[in-house]
Amino acid sequence: MLIPCPVCGLRDVGEFTYWGDAGVKRPSHREKEAGPWIPYVYERKNPRGEHKEIWQHEHGCRQFLIATRNTETHEVLNAALAGPFGGDE
């Protein structure tokens, strides 16, 4: 599988690390109840078709990317640099 890094160009997937679903919203770090954390940690969809994912070009420019990938064909349709994620807005 090849991933089009916006910085380095088309690269082999072996240079990247998969970080997960780009559509999952993290609960606030201030959240103390288990309720909102259970779906975030344990429940994931297994989509068929186009899906947005977070990848890091770990063995390259080290940038985080949001890639749109077809889960049936493994074709990466596009990739863009990711903005800030993982924290409170």
N, C-alpha and C positions, 0 to 999 in steps of 0.2 A: 504494500500500500504506500502511496506517495502522498505527502501533505505539502500544499503550496504555502511555504512560510513567506509572509509579506516582506520580511527583512532579507532572508537568505535564498529565496527561490524554492523550487521544487526539491523536496528532500525525502529520504526514506523514513518510514515510520519508526525505525530503530533509533533514530536520533531524538525521538519525542517521548514524553511521559504523559499518560492519560490521567487526567484529574477528575473526570466525571461529567455528569449531565450539567449542561450550562443553564438549564431552566429551573433548577432547584433553588428555592429561596431559603437562605439560612435564617433561623430565628435570631432574635436579638441576643447578644451576649449577656444581656441583663436578665433574660428569661430564666427563672428558677424552677418552674414546673416542668415535669417530664413530657407532658402532653404535646407541645409543639416540637420537641426534639425527636420523638419517636419516629414520625414520618421522615424527618430530615435525615436521620442516621440509618434507618432500616428499610424504608419503603422506597423502591425504585421501580419505574415503569420500564418495560422492555419493548420500546417502540419498533415498529416495522416501517421502514422507509426513511425519509429525511429526519435527521435528529441533530440538534446542536450540542456540541461537546467542548469541554475545556481541555486543551493540550498545552504542554510546556515544551519548547524547543530546548531541551536540557543539554544536548550535546551540540549546540549551535549557539544562537544568539541569546538563549535563555529567556526569551519573551514568552508570555502566555498568549495563547490564541483561542479564539472561538471558531471552531470548524463545523461546517455543516456537512454531515456524512450520511450516505444512504446505508442503512444497516443491513440491507439485503445484498447489495453488490459491493459494499465496502468502498465505493467511490467517494472521494472527498470532493464535494462540489465547490466549496470555497473556504477560505480561512481569512480572518482579520485579527488584528491585534486586539486583545481584550482590554477593557477598561478596568477600573478598580472593582473588585468583587470580594465577597466573603465577610464583609463587615456591615455595620449599620450605615444606612444612608445619611 
